[in-house]
Amino acid sequence: MILNEKLSEALAVLAAIPPSAQAVGVVFTPWIALAEVDRILAVIQVGTFGALATVDASIAQAQDAKGTNAKPIGAGKAIALAASMGNDVQATIDVAATELDAANGYGFVQLGVSVGVAATETAALILGGSARYEPASSFNNASVVASV
């Protein structure tokens, strides 16, 4: 890491699931190419859980931006949260590009956040790091409107 580099330059906001009172069901980020970054960090946030609600999140991999032959990355790339854990919680999922099935052409990832039982406040980000070219922030999603 470069000592005078801002953390906002070392990381890219690759995709987001905007904050919402997510209904029961699944919300997905777009498929993201890992061509420019070697690592991603999915940050899942839960505000107020609905009564007895659950929130599950997982990372899938695919061969292209359309999700061709999508499949799970493997063990440890999913989380399960429940209302019994309390409100206002966060969870993270780390993925390295080397964990993808590159031998079979897998180079894209997607985060899915699933709410069960009752609507729940959720939000999520996929951050990219270890960029092939600095600053990583040059790969920010168009939804990033400011960085200071």
C-alpha positions, -999 to +999 in steps of 0.1 A: +000+000+000+012+034-008+015+055+024+001+087+009-028+069-009-063+075+005-083+044+013-110+058-011-084+055-039-073+020-029-108+006-031-135+008-058-172+008-052-181-018-078-218-023-071-245-015-046-279-026-033-293+007-022-309+009+013-345-002+013-372-019+032-366-051+012-396-073+007-394-110+011-374-123-019-339-118-034-322-087-047-291-090-068-263-067-078-253-067-115-226-092-125-192-077-120-161-085-139-130-092-118-107-081-147-095-050-129-094-061-092-081-092-075-102-090-044-138-080-035-154-074-002-192-076+001-206-055+029-241-064+039-261-041+063-293-048+081-313-021+098-345-031+115-355-068+110-391-076+103-407-099+129-388-133+128-371-122+095-340-137+081-314-122+057-291-144+037-264-132+014-241-151-010-217-145-038-221-164-071-197-167-101-205-167-138-187-168-171-200-135-184-220-104-175-252-121-184-247-148-157-240-177-180-236-209-161-239-192-127-229-212-097-218-207-061-181-199-055-179-224-027-180-229+010-177-199+032-191-174+006-225-170+022-239-156+054-271-161+074-285-134+097-317-136+118-338-112+137-328-129+169-293-114+164-307-079+170-311-049+147-284-028+130-259-054+121-233-059+094-217-089+078-189-092+052-179-118+026-143-118+012-136-132-023-103-134-041-102-138-079-082-170-074-113-186-058-132-184-091-133-213-115-110-195-139-100-228-157-136-229-170-139-193-178-155-179-147-145-143-141-177-125-130-193-123-095-227-112-082-241-106-047-275-118-038-293-106-006-324-127+003-350-117+029-372-143+044-404-142+065-409-104+067-397-072+050-364-060+065-342-029+060-311-039+040-283-024+020-251-038+005-219-028-013-193-047-032-159-031-028-129-040-050-093-039-040-059-050-051-065-033-084-043-041-114-040-004-121-041+024-095-061+042-083-087+015-078-113+042-074-111+048-112-132+016-114-160+031-092-196+024-103-213+054-118-235+056-087-205+070-067-211+108-069-185+121-045-152+111-028-132+134-006 
